[in-house]
């Protein structure tokens, strides 16, 4: 298993371009199941989760050619409507095939993703949404089986789940008539999916707000699409620079996708300014402690909570971080403590009393973003940190060691 070896204390300087978004790329690739025509998706990050998605599409019967950042998906054979456990267990987002396949073929069978390191993560909101559109569901041998001809409907979520919003949008895009989703997720990735569904021939309005209207068509056509820049990679790099010190320009980064994080960073003392097509971040010494609560977009994103905790570990004062999206997304706290952070976790809150310096240690990544948090801590720490289980980080960050090395960090991958 690969490890990262990081010698901390170097300031980061220079310019880097933000990669395409993993969490926008995944549903968009899956949405190509809605048509038999060819689709070309550009700016796709080369990541483990995207490779798993490609394998899922191939298993279902698509032909996928991946060249650099461009993925071409064509119809190879009659699509299968069964997403098997060996793929779903590697990537929970596989549940997103349920909506498009059910809408097109009136049946789908998807292995149920179990819980994961950060929470229980049930899929009830997806299922209730599809049932509201006319599906019948049963669970058998660990799979969820959905049957029925979907009808345009009014779907109201009990919580604005990102995945459930995407699933229902895709299902609604493939049936004639108007479906209205209320209490929908408002994440930028939803807007990107809406843009793609519109280029396939559906009519989606309201994406980015909590009410989305989808006017679907039974036959959608092929399209080209460029995936938006990854706001979580952006957030992680903003925090890395703010914690380690330095001055970096992040090309393609979008301020409006990260308002809550940028607000907290500015309060803590970092300087963030828009550039022609991105953001510039300048660190300014030890940050002030600033408390945050994770929330659905446009609130503070749970996916940068771990890197933010690493940043707050060296702040002046005490910060409280409340994690309101996932039940157990604080596994990084104990690893940060190994580096000298003073963190106490109680229920859904973590209390961080900032220390002047973290010190390098051997630590382990428990999920993608926990791993990113450890990188941020290691860049700011004195001495050497060795991060194990880097495969978690590789699920969501494209060659992050290369990006950081280019900016002056002392980081290498041990194979
Ligand atoms: C998406 O996951 C992202 N994944 C996650 O990114 C991100 O953390 C999350 O949204 C929240 O922003 C992708 O886009 C592929 P949710 P998703 O459904 O869709 C509960 C990363 O590191 N819930 O909005 O699975 C759920 O348990 C990750 O890149 C139900 O109870 O998130 C969680 O507590 C990990 N029932 C909360 O809602 C459901 O049916 C938010 O989940 C669905 C969700």
Boltz pocket constraint, residues with backbone or C-beta under 6 A from the ligand:
constraints:
  - pocket:
      binder: B
      contacts: [[A, 22], [A, 23], [A, 24], [A, 26], [A, 93], [A, 119], [A, 120], [A, 121], [A, 122], [A, 123], [A, 124], [A, 125], [A, 126], [A, 127], [A, 159], [A, 160], [A, 161], [A, 162], [A, 163], [A, 164], [A, 185], [A, 302], [A, 303], [A, 325], [A, 326], [A, 327], [A, 368], [A, 369], [A, 396]]
      max_distance: 6.0
